[in-house]
Amino acid sequence: MSDSPNERQAGAEEAQLKLCTIPEMPDLLAEAGLKRLTEARIRQLAATPEFPGPVWERGNLRLFNWPPVLEYFRERKLRPGERTDLKRDQEAPPSDEHHDKAGPQ
C-alpha cells in the first residue's frame, strides 16, 4: 500500500528539518564550504531581522532550522570594511545640538 499524500509531505518536511544551535553553526558553515564565523558574530547576525528566526526557543536555548540558515549565509551580501557608523550619521536627520546653545544675542 502506498503512503497517503499527507504522510509523504510530512516525511519531506522532516527530511528538510535539521535543527542546530548557534554553537554548532561554525562547524556546519565550514562543512558547507563557507567561511567559518565565530559564535559571537553569528549571534550578532541572528539579532538582525534578516536572519531566519528560531523554530524553538526556551530560556537561552534557540534551535534553528539549518537549511534556511544556510541559504541566508550563502546569499548574504558581504561588505568588508564598510563604515556603517558613518552611514548611520548620513541617514540621521540634522539636529540642532551643534548650534550655539546661548541663542541669539
GROMACS elastic network, one bead per residue, 0.5 to 0.9 nm:
[ bonds ]
;  ai    aj funct       b0    kb
    3     6     6  0.80037   500
    3     7     6  0.59615   500
    3     8     6  0.62624   500
    4     7     6  0.52742   500
    4     8     6  0.63937   500
    4     9     6  0.87173   500
    5     8     6  0.51136   500
    5     9     6  0.61117   500
    5    10     6  0.85809   500
    6     9     6  0.50985   500
    6    10     6  0.61154   500
    6    11     6  0.85699   500
    7    10     6  0.50832   500
    7    11     6  0.61430   500
    7    12     6  0.86521   500
    8    11     6  0.50651   500
    8    12     6  0.62280   500
    8    13     6  0.87080   500
    9    12     6  0.50686   500
    9    13     6  0.62407   500
    9    14     6  0.86651   500
   10    13     6  0.51229   500
   10    14     6  0.62258   500
   10    15     6  0.86551   500
   11    14     6  0.51271   500
   11    15     6  0.62278   500
   11    16     6  0.87925   500
   12    15     6  0.50717   500
   12    16     6  0.64107   500
   12    17     6  0.87477   500
   13    16     6  0.51475   500
   13    17     6  0.61590   500
   14    17     6  0.50326   500
   14    18     6  0.79247   500
   15    18     6  0.75203   500
   16    65     6  0.83981   500
   16    66     6  0.85934   500
   16    67     6  0.70437   500
   17    65     6  0.58649   500
   17    66     6  0.72443   500
   17    67     6  0.74341   500
   18    64     6  0.80046   500
   18    65     6  0.53991   500
   18    66     6  0.53693   500
   18    67     6  0.70862   500
   19    55     6  0.83688   500
   19    63     6  0.59187   500
   19    64     6  0.54300   500
   19    66     6  0.58556   500
   19    67     6  0.89643   500
   20    23     6  0.82637   500
   20    24     6  0.61946   500
   20    25     6  0.70075   500
   20    28     6  0.89400   500
   20    62     6  0.84057   500
   20    63     6  0.54936   500
   20    64     6  0.53251   500
   20    65     6  0.64353   500
   20    66     6  0.61414   500
   21    24     6  0.54030   500
   21    25     6  0.65993   500
   21    61     6  0.76393   500
   21    62     6  0.62028   500
   21    63     6  0.51072   500
   21    64     6  0.61566   500
   21    65     6  0.88925   500
   21    66     6  0.88983   500
   22    25     6  0.51776   500
   22    26     6  0.77899   500
   22    39     6  0.62949   500
   22    40     6  0.89370   500
   22    42     6  0.68525   500
   22    43     6  0.70887   500
   22    46     6  0.87972   500
   22    62     6  0.77307   500
   22    63     6  0.79125   500
   22    64     6  0.79994   500
   23    26     6  0.68534   500
   23    27     6  0.83861   500
   23    38     6  0.86159   500
   23    39     6  0.58054   500
   23    42     6  0.88508   500
   24    27     6  0.58569   500
   24    28     6  0.64539   500
   24    29     6  0.88816   500
   24    39     6  0.84599   500
   25    29     6  0.59511   500
   25    30     6  0.85515   500
   25    36     6  0.85092   500
   25    37     6  0.82070   500
   25    38     6  0.87241   500
   25    39     6  0.75425   500
   25    42     6  0.79265   500
   25    66     6  0.84367   500
   25    69     6  0.89924   500
   26    29     6  0.51613   500
   26    30     6  0.63316   500
   26    31     6  0.87297   500
   26    35     6  0.83991   500
   26    36     6  0.52091   500
   26    37     6  0.55538   500
   26    38     6  0.63533   500
   26    39     6  0.68138   500
   26    42     6  0.83048   500
   27    30     6  0.51207   500
   27    31     6  0.61972   500
   27    32     6  0.86590   500
   27    36     6  0.71059   500
   27    37     6  0.89160   500
   28    31     6  0.50294   500
   28    32     6  0.62091   500
   28    33     6  0.87711   500
   28    34     6  0.87488   500
   28    36     6  0.84689   500
   28    66     6  0.86521   500
   28    70     6  0.85865   500
   29    32     6  0.50801   500
   29    33     6  0.64527   500
   29    34     6  0.52171   500
   29    35     6  0.65450   500
   29    36     6  0.57524   500
   29    37     6  0.77574   500
   29    70     6  0.74371   500
   29    73     6  0.82995   500
   30    33     6  0.51157   500
   30    34     6  0.53718   500
   30    35     6  0.62015   500
   30    36     6  0.53367   500
   30    37     6  0.87117   500
   31    34     6  0.74650   500
   32    35     6  0.88784   500
   32    70     6  0.81547   500
   33    36     6  0.86207   500
   34    37     6  0.89171   500
   34    73     6  0.80019   500
   34    74     6  0.76524   500
   37    40     6  0.82034   500
   37    41     6  0.63328   500
   37    42     6  0.66662   500
   38    41     6  0.52660   500
   38    42     6  0.63557   500
   38    43     6  0.86768   500
   39    42     6  0.50721   500
   39    43     6  0.61441   500
   39    44     6  0.86861   500
   40    43     6  0.50893   500
   40    44     6  0.63714   500
   40    45     6  0.88119   500
   41    44     6  0.50150   500
   41    45     6  0.63050   500
   41    46     6  0.85534   500
   42    45     6  0.50200   500
   42    46     6  0.59625   500
   42    47     6  0.86651   500
   43    47     6  0.64082   500
   44    47     6  0.53835   500
   44    48     6  0.71962   500
   45    48     6  0.54528   500
   45    49     6  0.86566   500
   45    50     6  0.82580   500
   45    51     6  0.64895   500
   46    49     6  0.77761   500
   46    50     6  0.81149   500
   46    51     6  0.53120   500
   46    52     6  0.74524   500
   46    53     6  0.76020   500
   47    50     6  0.85958   500
   47    51     6  0.72684   500
   48    51     6  0.57852   500
   48    52     6  0.89770   500
   49    52     6  0.77635   500
   49    53     6  0.82782   500
   50    53     6  0.86748   500
   50    72     6  0.81305   500
   51    68     6  0.88550   500
   51    69     6  0.72436   500
   51    72     6  0.67705   500
   51    73     6  0.89538   500
   52    55     6  0.89230   500
   52    64     6  0.77085   500
   52    65     6  0.82873   500
   52    68     6  0.64806   500
   52    69     6  0.60643   500
   52    72     6  0.74623   500
   53    56     6  0.88751   500
   53    63     6  0.89178   500
   53    64     6  0.68939   500
   53    65     6  0.85934   500
   53    69     6  0.88527   500
   54    57     6  0.65379   500
   54    62     6  0.58375   500
   54    63     6  0.53771   500
   54    65     6  0.70997   500
   55    62     6  0.76359   500
   55    63     6  0.58603   500
   55    64     6  0.54511   500
   55    65     6  0.64955   500
   56    61     6  0.81937   500
   56    62     6  0.58494   500
   56    63     6  0.51809   500
   56    64     6  0.71298   500
   57    60     6  0.74127   500
   57    61     6  0.57095   500
   57    63     6  0.63180   500
   57    64     6  0.89409   500
   58    61     6  0.54021   500
   58    62     6  0.66203   500
   59    62     6  0.79691   500
   64    67     6  0.89708   500
   64    68     6  0.85146   500
   64    69     6  0.74097   500
   65    68     6  0.63028   500
   65    69     6  0.66948   500
   65    70     6  0.89948   500
   66    69     6  0.50365   500
   66    70     6  0.59391   500
   66    71     6  0.85533   500
   67    70     6  0.51059   500
   67    71     6  0.62187   500
   67    72     6  0.86529   500
   68    72     6  0.61557   500
   68    73     6  0.87659   500
   69    73     6  0.63946   500
   69    74     6  0.86991   500
   70    73     6  0.51847   500
   70    74     6  0.61782   500
   70    75     6  0.86717   500
   71    74     6  0.50495   500
   71    75     6  0.61298   500
   71    76     6  0.83178   500
   72    75     6  0.53596   500
   72    76     6  0.57632   500
   73    76     6  0.51102   500
   73    77     6  0.86304   500
   74    77     6  0.86424   500
   79    82     6  0.56594   500
   80    83     6  0.89294   500
   81    84     6  0.88568   500
   82    85     6  0.87930   500
   82    86     6  0.89577   500
   82    87     6  0.87751   500
   83    86     6  0.55754   500
   83    87     6  0.65790   500
   84    88     6  0.62497   500
   84    89     6  0.87075   500
   85    88     6  0.52989   500
   85    89     6  0.65457   500
   85    90     6  0.89467   500
   86    89     6  0.50572   500
   86    90     6  0.63317   500
   86    91     6  0.87718   500
   87    90     6  0.51585   500
   87    91     6  0.63395   500
   87    92     6  0.87607   500
   88    91     6  0.51582   500
   88    92     6  0.61841   500
   89    92     6  0.52618   500
   89    93     6  0.83240   500
   90    93     6  0.78501   500
   90    94     6  0.89592   500
   92    95     6  0.85345   500
   94    97     6  0.88008   500
   95    98     6  0.71975   500
   95    99     6  0.87550   500
   96    99     6  0.56706   500
   96   100     6  0.88108   500
   97   100     6  0.79999   500
   97   101     6  0.78166   500
   98   101     6  0.81749   500
   99   102     6  0.88163   500
   99   103     6  0.82895   500
  100   103     6  0.59855   500
  100   104     6  0.84195   500
  101   104     6  0.89137   500
  102   105     6  0.78597   500
